[in-house]
Amino acid sequence: MVRWSHLALCALILGCDGDSATDPELLRVPPGTVFKVFPADVALIQGTDIVVQFLTVSADNRCPPEVDCIVEGDAQLDLRVSGAGAGRRTIALHTNTGEGPNSEAVGDHRLQLIWLDPASKPKRTDTYMATLIVVPVR
């Protein structure tokens, strides 16, 4: 029953299709708490109607750890967010703030990308893990 309610919530809020190969994990996260998500995972920010889903890493040109690079590079994390009066939308957060923002307002909260693992482009994209936080804006 719990699994079904998670999929129903995902389907209603984010439009997930219930494909067993990509069934997301639903996390319940208090505001101001650092949390980690993998591709397709969904985080419900407790005490709000904010829902965050890890869609994909659409670009990753970061320097591999074993190589000395002239430039830092950047990775772009695409997330689907809903709630906080903003409707459902896709946002892009960056690991290099010189290339784009690493945070975005979601209603009266701010969603921030803290870190994206691995530190350089992996061979398999399903191995990405994003570390995020959602904090109230005062």
N, C-alpha and C positions, 0 to 999 in steps of 0.2 A: 504494500500500500504506500509506503513512504517513497519508494522508487517511482511509482506512478505519479504521485503528487509533485515530485521534482520535475518529471518530464512534462507534466501538464503546465506547471508554472513556467518552465522554459518555453514551451510552445506558445503560451498565451502572451508572454512578455517579449520574448526575443524571436519567436518564429522558428524554433528548432524543429527538426523533422523527425526526431526519435530514432534515427539510424543507429543501430546497436554498435557500429564500428566507431561512431563519433559521439556516443552518449556522453553528455557533459557531467561533471561532478558539480553539485550545487553546494556552495560554501555559504555559511552565514557568518558575516564578519561585522563586529562592532566598529563604528566610525573611529578613526584615529589608530586603528590596528593595522600593522603591516601584514599583508597576506600574499601568498604565492598561488599562481594559476598556470595551468598548462593549456595548450590549444583546446578549444571548445568548452573549457570550464566556465562556470557561471558563479558570480559572487553576488549575494543579496546583502546589502548594507543594512544592518539591523537598525530599527527605529526610523527608517526612511523607506521610500519606495524605489530607491536607486538600485538598479541591477546592472552588473558589468559582465560582459562575456569576452573572452580572449578569442578573437577571430583568427588572426594570422600574423606572421612577421612578413610584411610585403616587400621589404628591402633589407639587406644586411651586407654592408661592405666594410665591416670593422676589421681591423688588423688582427691576424692570428697571434696568439700570445707568444709563439716561438719566433716571430719575425719582427725586426725593427722597421717600423713604418714612419714615413715623414708626416702623414696626416692620421688623425685618430679614427676616421671613418664614422659610420652611423648605422643604426638599425632602426627601422620604423615598425612599431607595434600597432596593429589595427585592432580596435576594441569596439564592440557594440554596447552602447549605454542606453538606458531608459530610466524614466522616472524623474522626479524633482521638477515636474512641469515642462520638461524639455522634449517629451515624446521619445521616440526611438531613433537613434542616429549612430553613425559610425564616426569614430574619432581616430586620429593618428597621433601617437606619442613617440618621441625620439630619444635615443640614448645620448645623442650629442646635441645639446641645446643650440649650438651654432647652426645646425641644419633644420631645426624645428622645435616646437615646444615639447617639454617632458611632462607637462601637466595641462589640465583643462578644467574649466568650471562646469559643474553639473548641478544646476540649481544653486542652492546655497552651500554647496560642498565643492571641494577641489579634488580631482582624481590625479594622482601623480605616479609616473613610472619611476621607481627607485633603481631597479637593476633588471637586466635581461641576461639570463644564462642560456647557453654557454656564452662566454665572453667574445666569441667569434662565431661566424657562420658554421653551423653543424652540417654534417652529411645528411641527417634526417631532420626535417622541420618539426616533427612531432616531439623532438627532444627539447624544444624551447621551454623555458619557465620564466614567467614575468613576476617580479616582485613589485607590488603596488600598495598604495595607501589612499584612502578617501578620508578627508578631514573637513570638518565644518569650517566655513569661511565666516570670520567674525567682523 
